[in-house]
């Protein structure tokens, strides 16, 4: 497949992910585009092994930011206006994060990407397929050519290593 074909598939997968998380077609497309823009502005490379999960995390964070913003707007509206709001299933009213909270979040994201990058290949693949493509263990087993039991072990190991990398 060509680089353009890979990019189109990545965009379609990202839009489908956002739609599964609760956003309609046009808004999911907008969020995916904004995620790509932020990904590139931050100096990341789509050819990097951690590009896909990082892009999905950026998109998910953008989606959460929109839900929070919509919830804040709803809090400012009168109760009669709230029924018009499509804030998403997990809308939370909160203040914007402070600079130190954003820095900590960025550091956590970098540490998580490093930990994912350090996973053994099959463990990393199983984890990414489960978390970012929402595949079932059976689907992952079929794609990787391993048993469902091995998928369970790989994902458990990935979670253990990620937790350890967080200091937990």
trRosetta pair geometry for C-beta under 8 A, 3 or more apart (Angstrom, degrees):
i j d omega theta_ij theta_ji phi_ij phi_ji
1 5 4.2 -122 -179 96 98 133
1 6 5.6 125 116 -56 117 80
1 9 7.5 10 165 -13 155 138
2 5 4.4 101 53 5 77 103
2 6 7.0 -136 98 -4 43 84
3 6 5.6 -51 -149 35 33 114
3 7 6.4 35 151 -20 65 105
4 7 5.6 -53 -148 36 32 113
4 8 6.4 33 153 -19 65 105
5 8 5.7 -52 -146 37 31 111
5 9 6.4 32 154 -19 64 105
6 9 5.7 -54 -148 36 30 111
6 10 6.3 32 152 -20 64 106
7 10 5.6 -52 -147 36 31 113
7 11 6.4 33 153 -19 64 104
7 46 7.0 14 -100 175 93 160
8 11 5.7 -52 -147 36 32 112
8 12 6.3 32 154 -17 65 105
9 12 5.7 -54 -147 38 32 110
9 13 6.2 33 154 -19 66 107
10 13 5.7 -54 -145 37 29 112
10 14 6.3 30 154 -20 64 107
10 46 7.5 176 52 -156 175 118
10 52 6.6 -124 -132 -111 111 91
10 55 7.2 32 173 90 117 161
11 14 5.7 -56 -147 36 29 112
11 15 6.4 29 155 -18 65 106
11 32 5.9 100 -156 159 75 135
11 36 7.5 -11 -100 -58 95 136
12 15 5.8 -54 -146 37 30 110
12 16 6.2 31 154 -18 65 107
13 16 5.7 -55 -146 38 30 111
13 17 6.3 35 152 -24 64 105
13 133 6.8 -42 -163 -113 122 89
14 17 5.6 -50 -149 33 31 115
14 18 6.5 28 154 -15 64 105
14 32 4.5 124 114 -127 117 110
14 35 6.6 -150 -177 70 141 147
14 55 6.4 -69 -98 134 132 113
14 56 6.5 -146 -116 -94 86 72
14 59 5.7 171 -168 -56 107 167
15 18 5.8 -56 -149 38 32 109
15 19 6.3 33 152 -20 65 106
15 25 7.6 34 178 -146 117 59
15 28 4.8 98 -157 136 73 112
15 29 5.8 16 -118 -83 122 58
15 32 4.9 -48 -72 -42 75 152
16 19 5.6 -54 -147 37 32 113
16 20 6.5 34 153 -20 64 103
16 28 8.0 93 -52 166 15 146
17 20 5.8 -55 -152 34 30 110
17 21 6.5 21 151 -13 63 110
17 56 6.1 -54 133 -135 168 105
17 59 7.1 88 91 100 121 142
17 60 8.0 -69 139 -68 118 92
17 132 7.2 -23 -113 -177 146 62
17 133 7.7 -86 -84 -114 111 37
17 134 7.2 159 -118 -9 83 118
18 21 5.6 -60 -148 42 34 110
18 23 5.0 -32 154 49 95 122
18 27 7.9 -142 144 111 125 78
18 28 3.9 156 97 -139 119 94
18 31 5.3 160 -139 79 156 134
18 32 6.3 -129 -3 -55 145 91
18 59 5.9 -96 -72 160 112 123
18 60 7.9 -154 -97 -84 78 56
18 63 6.1 -174 -138 -76 97 138
19 22 7.8 176 -175 32 27 14
19 23 6.0 -91 -97 72 42 68
19 24 7.2 38 -122 -141 87 14
19 25 6.8 20 -98 -82 122 51
19 28 4.7 -22 -59 -79 78 162
20 134 6.5 -108 127 0 167 168
21 60 6.9 -152 -121 -119 172 85
21 63 6.2 55 112 146 135 165
22 63 7.7 123 63 179 96 129
22 88 4.9 97 126 -148 135 90
22 89 5.0 -131 -111 5 150 104
22 90 7.6 171 13 6 164 88
23 27 4.5 -118 -178 99 110 112
23 28 4.5 147 101 -67 110 81
23 31 6.4 51 106 1 171 143
23 63 6.3 -117 -35 -130 134 116
23 88 7.0 -21 -73 -101 77 112
24 27 5.2 75 58 25 78 104
24 28 6.5 -145 94 -11 30 96
25 28 5.8 -62 -143 36 20 109
25 29 6.4 21 159 -19 62 106
26 29 5.6 -53 -150 34 32 113
26 30 6.4 33 152 -19 65 104
27 30 5.5 -49 -147 35 36 114
27 31 6.3 36 154 -18 66 104
27 66 7.9 159 -174 150 119 166
28 31 5.7 -53 -145 38 31 111
28 32 6.3 34 154 -21 64 106
29 32 5.7 -55 -148 35 29 112
29 33 6.4 29 154 -18 64 105
30 33 5.8 -56 -150 36 30 110
30 34 6.3 27 154 -16 65 107
31 34 5.7 -55 -146 39 32 110
31 35 6.3 38 152 -25 65 104
31 59 5.6 92 145 -157 101 87
31 62 5.2 159 -152 106 93 125
31 63 5.6 37 -147 -72 151 84
31 66 7.3 -89 -93 -12 115 145
32 35 5.6 -51 -149 32 31 115
32 36 6.7 32 152 -18 63 102
32 59 6.1 11 -101 -120 52 130
33 36 5.8 -53 -153 34 33 111
33 37 6.5 34 150 -20 65 105
34 37 5.5 -52 -148 35 35 115
34 38 6.3 31 156 -15 68 106
34 59 7.9 126 77 -113 84 68
34 62 5.6 148 100 -148 124 157
35 38 6.0 -56 -146 40 30 106
35 39 6.1 37 153 -26 64 108
35 55 5.7 93 150 -171 117 76
35 58 4.5 131 -148 106 90 106
35 59 3.8 -22 -82 -75 152 81
35 62 5.9 -126 -72 4 85 144
36 39 5.4 -53 -145 34 30 118
36 40 6.4 22 159 -12 64 107
36 55 7.1 21 -87 -143 58 115
37 40 6.2 -63 -152 40 27 104
37 41 6.1 27 154 -19 65 111
38 41 5.5 -53 -139 38 32 113
38 42 6.2 32 159 -20 64 107
38 58 5.4 -177 89 -173 124 133
38 62 7.4 -179 5 -66 150 124
39 42 6.2 -65 -157 35 23 108
39 44 5.0 -72 179 56 77 126
39 46 7.8 69 137 -74 133 80
39 51 7.6 76 -172 -160 131 84
39 54 6.9 119 -126 118 105 103
39 55 5.3 1 -90 -103 147 84
39 58 5.7 -161 -67 29 87 168
40 43 7.7 60 178 -65 36 17
40 44 6.8 -95 -89 54 30 77
44 48 6.6 -94 -173 23 85 139
44 51 6.3 144 158 -119 115 84
44 54 6.3 -155 -143 111 159 147
44 55 8.0 -168 108 -65 150 82
45 48 4.7 108 74 -26 91 100
45 51 6.5 -89 96 -85 52 125
46 51 4.9 118 -143 -175 36 157
46 55 8.0 33 -114 -55 80 137
47 51 6.9 98 41 -27 16 149
48 51 4.5 125 63 -46 83 95
48 54 8.0 8 88 17 123 138
49 117 6.0 113 86 -122 120 88
50 53 5.8 -57 -165 49 70 104
50 54 5.4 70 139 -26 88 111
50 113 4.6 93 171 -162 153 98
50 116 5.9 116 -116 88 110 118
50 117 5.2 -58 -52 -69 122 100
51 54 5.9 -68 -148 42 25 110
51 55 6.1 27 159 -22 66 110
52 55 5.9 -57 -147 34 26 111
52 56 6.5 23 157 -16 63 107
52 128 6.9 70 94 -169 122 129
52 132 6.5 117 137 136 100 155
53 56 5.6 -56 -148 38 35 112
53 57 6.3 37 153 -21 68 104
53 113 7.1 170 90 -111 115 80
53 116 6.1 -79 60 148 163 170
53 128 5.7 -101 -64 -124 115 102
53 131 7.4 35 -125 94 111 118
53 132 5.3 -120 -106 -63 75 152
54 57 5.7 -52 -148 35 33 111
54 58 6.4 35 152 -20 65 104
54 109 7.5 91 -130 173 86 109
54 113 5.7 26 -78 -102 107 127
55 58 5.7 -51 -149 34 32 113
55 59 6.4 31 153 -18 64 106
56 59 5.7 -53 -147 37 32 111
56 60 6.2 33 154 -19 65 106
56 132 4.7 156 33 -142 173 109
57 60 5.7 -53 -144 37 31 111
57 61 6.3 32 155 -19 64 107
57 109 6.3 155 135 -136 150 111
57 112 7.9 133 -93 92 160 139
58 61 5.8 -58 -150 37 28 111
58 62 6.4 31 151 -20 63 105
59 62 5.6 -52 -150 34 32 113
59 63 6.4 34 151 -20 64 105
60 63 5.6 -53 -150 35 33 114
60 64 6.4 33 152 -17 65 104
61 64 5.6 -51 -146 37 33 111
61 65 6.3 39 152 -22 64 104
62 65 5.6 -52 -149 34 31 114
62 66 6.6 32 152 -20 64 102
63 66 5.8 -53 -152 32 32 110
63 67 6.6 31 151 -17 64 104
63 88 7.3 140 171 -120 92 163
64 67 5.6 -53 -149 36 35 112
64 68 6.3 35 153 -19 67 105
64 90 7.3 -39 -119 95 83 118
65 68 5.7 -54 -147 37 31 111
65 69 6.2 32 154 -20 65 107
66 69 5.6 -54 -146 38 31 112
66 70 6.2 32 154 -19 65 106
66 88 7.3 94 99 -17 95 140
67 70 5.7 -55 -147 38 30 111
67 71 6.3 31 153 -20 64 106
67 87 5.6 90 -152 169 70 77
67 88 4.1 -75 -105 52 112 134
67 90 6.0 36 158 80 163 72
67 91 4.3 -139 178 -100 94 67
67 92 6.9 54 122 18 105 67
68 71 5.6 -55 -148 36 31 112
68 72 6.4 34 152 -20 65 102
68 91 6.9 170 -79 -156 32 65
68 92 5.6 -22 -102 70 82 76
68 93 7.1 131 -155 -114 69 23
68 94 5.6 -51 -149 44 120 91
69 72 5.7 -51 -149 33 32 111
69 73 6.5 33 151 -18 63 105
70 73 5.5 -53 -150 37 33 114
70 74 6.3 38 150 -22 65 103
70 85 6.0 145 174 -172 104 110
70 86 7.4 -64 -166 85 153 47
70 87 3.8 -179 114 -118 123 83
70 88 6.9 116 55 10 144 93
70 91 5.8 -79 83 -128 103 129
71 74 5.4 -49 -148 34 34 115
71 75 6.6 39 151 -23 63 100
71 87 5.2 97 -66 -163 70 144
71 91 3.9 159 -65 165 112 103
71 92 5.7 -178 43 79 171 17
71 93 4.4 -134 136 -69 112 67
71 94 7.8 38 86 6 129 64
72 75 5.6 -50 -153 30 34 114
72 76 6.8 30 149 -16 63 104
72 93 5.6 128 -80 -137 57 80
72 94 7.6 -83 -68 47 103 36
73 76 5.7 -59 -156 35 35 111
73 77 6.6 37 148 -26 67 105
73 85 7.1 168 94 -119 104 129
74 77 5.5 -52 -148 28 37 114
74 81 7.9 -166 -136 103 62 92
74 82 5.1 72 -159 -124 101 90
74 85 4.8 -22 -89 -56 112 176
74 87 6.0 -52 -28 -59 139 141
74 91 7.4 59 15 147 142 146
74 93 7.6 -113 65 -78 97 110
75 93 5.0 78 -45 -120 138 142
77 81 3.9 -109 175 79 126 126
77 82 5.8 160 90 -66 124 68
77 85 7.4 -178 27 -48 155 128
78 81 5.2 91 56 4 74 102
78 82 7.8 -123 97 -24 42 84
79 82 5.8 -38 -154 4 40 119
80 83 7.5 -47 178 11 38 104
81 84 5.9 -50 -176 26 61 114
81 85 7.5 67 136 -34 76 100
82 85 5.5 -48 -163 13 51 119
87 91 3.4 18 138 -76 118 157
88 91 5.2 129 63 -54 81 89
97 101 3.8 -125 -174 96 105 128
97 102 5.2 136 108 -55 120 77
97 105 7.0 24 156 -16 167 139
98 101 4.7 97 51 7 73 103
98 102 7.1 -136 96 -5 39 86
99 102 5.7 -54 -150 36 32 111
99 103 6.4 33 152 -20 65 106
100 103 5.5 -50 -145 36 36 114
100 104 6.3 38 154 -19 66 103
101 104 5.7 -51 -146 37 32 111
101 105 6.3 35 152 -20 63 106
102 105 5.5 -54 -148 37 31 114
102 106 6.3 33 153 -20 65 104
103 106 5.7 -52 -147 36 31 111
103 107 6.3 31 153 -18 65 105
104 107 5.6 -54 -147 38 32 111
104 108 6.3 35 152 -21 65 104
105 108 5.6 -52 -147 35 31 113
105 109 6.4 32 153 -20 64 105
106 109 5.6 -53 -149 35 31 113
106 110 6.5 32 152 -18 64 104
107 110 5.7 -52 -147 36 33 111
107 111 6.3 33 153 -18 65 106
108 111 5.7 -55 -146 38 31 111
108 112 6.2 31 154 -19 65 106
108 166 7.4 32 -142 -121 93 95
109 112 5.7 -52 -145 36 30 111
109 113 6.3 30 154 -18 64 105
110 113 5.8 -53 -147 37 30 111
110 114 6.3 32 153 -19 64 106
111 114 5.6 -54 -148 37 31 113
111 115 6.3 31 153 -19 65 106
111 165 5.7 166 163 151 99 108
111 166 6.9 121 121 -91 134 58
112 115 5.6 -54 -146 37 32 111
112 116 6.3 32 154 -18 66 104
112 162 6.5 34 -134 -148 80 105
112 165 7.1 138 -98 103 43 134
112 166 7.7 20 -79 -71 83 96
113 116 5.7 -52 -146 37 31 110
113 117 6.2 34 153 -21 64 107
114 117 5.6 -55 -147 37 30 114
114 118 6.3 26 154 -19 64 110
114 165 7.2 177 86 -161 94 141
115 118 5.7 -59 -147 37 30 110
115 119 7.2 50 150 -42 61 90
115 161 6.0 166 -176 133 105 94
115 162 5.1 123 128 -109 143 63
115 165 3.7 -100 -89 -21 135 172
115 166 8.0 -40 -40 -38 161 70
116 119 5.8 -34 -161 0 38 116
116 124 6.1 103 179 -133 72 99
116 127 7.0 -147 -133 101 94 139
116 128 7.3 92 -167 -69 124 99
116 158 7.7 36 -118 -159 69 108
116 162 7.2 26 -66 -91 72 108
117 124 7.6 48 -118 -119 17 142
118 161 7.4 -147 92 164 105 135
119 123 4.5 -126 173 96 110 109
119 124 3.9 147 85 -66 117 87
119 127 6.6 -33 154 16 175 142
119 157 7.8 125 -145 117 105 99
119 158 5.6 15 -122 -113 145 88
119 161 6.2 150 -94 78 89 154
120 123 4.5 77 61 14 86 112
120 124 6.7 -163 83 -11 36 90
121 124 5.7 -59 -143 38 26 110
121 125 6.1 24 161 -19 65 108
122 125 5.7 -53 -144 38 31 112
122 126 6.2 31 157 -19 65 106
122 144 6.4 101 -145 -167 91 136
122 146 7.0 81 -163 -35 129 153
122 150 7.9 -38 154 155 134 115
122 154 5.8 -103 128 -115 88 138
123 126 6.0 -55 -147 37 28 109
123 127 6.3 27 155 -18 63 110
123 154 4.4 -161 -114 -158 60 88
123 155 7.9 178 -156 -63 71 28
123 157 5.3 -74 -132 89 131 120
123 158 5.1 167 168 -64 97 94
123 161 7.9 67 147 14 143 141
124 127 5.8 -59 -147 39 28 111
124 128 6.1 22 160 -15 66 111
124 158 7.0 140 -89 -107 38 121
125 128 6.0 -59 -142 40 27 106
125 129 6.1 26 160 -18 64 110
125 144 6.1 134 114 -98 130 122
125 154 7.9 -31 65 167 74 148
126 129 6.0 -59 -146 38 26 110
126 130 6.3 20 158 -15 63 112
126 140 5.4 83 -136 174 74 137
126 144 6.5 -29 -76 -37 85 160
126 151 5.3 -179 -144 -142 127 70
126 154 3.8 77 46 110 156 137
126 155 5.5 -113 132 -58 114 77
126 158 6.9 -163 82 -22 96 138
127 130 6.0 -65 -150 39 26 107
127 131 5.9 1 166 0 67 116
127 154 6.9 -129 -40 139 78 94
127 155 5.7 145 -90 -116 68 66
127 158 3.7 -164 -77 -176 134 172
127 159 7.7 174 -118 -45 115 66
128 131 6.3 -62 -129 49 25 96
128 132 5.2 -26 -170 29 66 119
128 133 7.1 51 139 -3 68 100
129 132 7.4 -52 -95 55 11 79
129 133 5.0 -40 -152 45 50 122
129 135 4.7 -32 160 35 94 130
129 139 7.6 -155 159 107 121 97
129 140 4.8 138 104 -110 137 102
129 143 6.5 -180 -134 69 156 148
129 144 7.7 -137 1 -41 159 111
130 133 7.5 17 -19 54 9 78
130 134 7.5 38 -176 -115 36 20
130 135 6.1 -84 -91 61 44 77
130 137 7.3 19 -101 -80 116 61
130 140 6.1 -20 -61 -63 86 147
130 151 7.8 135 -61 178 124 106
130 155 5.6 22 11 -107 164 129
131 134 7.8 -15 164 -69 12 50
135 139 4.1 -125 -173 91 103 125
135 140 5.0 130 110 -56 124 81
135 143 7.1 -22 -178 -1 165 140
136 139 4.7 97 51 6 77 101
136 140 7.0 -141 94 -4 40 86
137 140 5.6 -54 -147 38 33 112
137 141 6.2 38 153 -24 66 105
137 148 5.0 77 136 -151 111 90
137 151 4.5 150 -159 105 87 139
137 152 6.2 19 -139 -61 142 76
137 155 7.6 -92 -104 -7 99 144
138 141 5.6 -50 -147 32 30 114
138 142 6.6 30 154 -17 62 104
138 148 5.7 -15 -88 -96 60 117
139 142 5.8 -54 -150 36 32 110
139 143 6.3 28 153 -17 65 108
140 143 5.7 -58 -146 39 31 109
140 144 6.0 8 164 0 69 114
140 151 4.8 119 94 -132 120 134
141 144 6.4 -68 -138 50 23 94
141 145 7.9 -163 169 17 53 2
141 146 5.5 -107 -142 80 70 64
141 147 5.9 -22 -144 166 126 15
141 148 4.7 -60 -53 -74 153 56
141 150 7.2 118 -116 58 94 93
141 151 4.9 -91 -66 -33 85 131
142 145 7.7 24 -176 -71 25 40
144 151 7.2 145 43 -87 135 95
146 150 4.1 -89 160 78 121 140
146 151 6.3 148 94 -51 111 76
146 154 7.9 79 97 -22 157 136
147 150 4.7 102 57 3 79 98
147 151 7.2 -133 102 -4 47 83
148 151 5.4 -48 -152 31 38 116
148 152 6.6 43 148 -21 66 100
149 152 5.6 -49 -153 32 33 114
149 153 6.6 32 149 -17 64 105
150 153 5.5 -52 -148 38 37 113
150 154 6.2 40 152 -22 68 104
151 154 5.7 -54 -147 36 30 112
151 155 6.3 24 158 -14 65 108
152 155 6.1 -60 -147 40 26 105
152 156 6.2 26 156 -18 64 110
153 156 5.8 -56 -144 39 28 111
153 157 6.2 29 156 -19 64 108
154 157 5.8 -58 -149 37 28 111
154 158 6.3 29 153 -21 64 106
155 158 5.5 -49 -145 34 34 113
155 159 6.4 33 155 -17 65 104
156 159 5.9 -55 -149 38 30 110
156 160 6.3 33 151 -22 64 106
157 160 5.5 -53 -146 35 32 114
157 161 6.3 27 157 -15 66 106
158 161 6.0 -58 -148 39 29 106
158 162 6.2 26 155 -17 65 109
159 162 5.7 -55 -142 39 30 110
159 163 6.1 32 157 -20 65 107
160 163 5.8 -56 -148 36 27 110
160 164 6.3 28 152 -19 63 108
161 164 5.5 -52 -145 38 33 114
161 165 6.3 36 153 -22 65 104
162 165 5.6 -51 -147 34 33 113
162 166 6.6 31 152 -18 63 104
163 166 5.8 -57 -154 35 33 111
163 168 4.7 -83 -178 77 82 108
164 167 7.8 51 178 -69 33 17
164 168 7.2 -103 -79 59 23 63
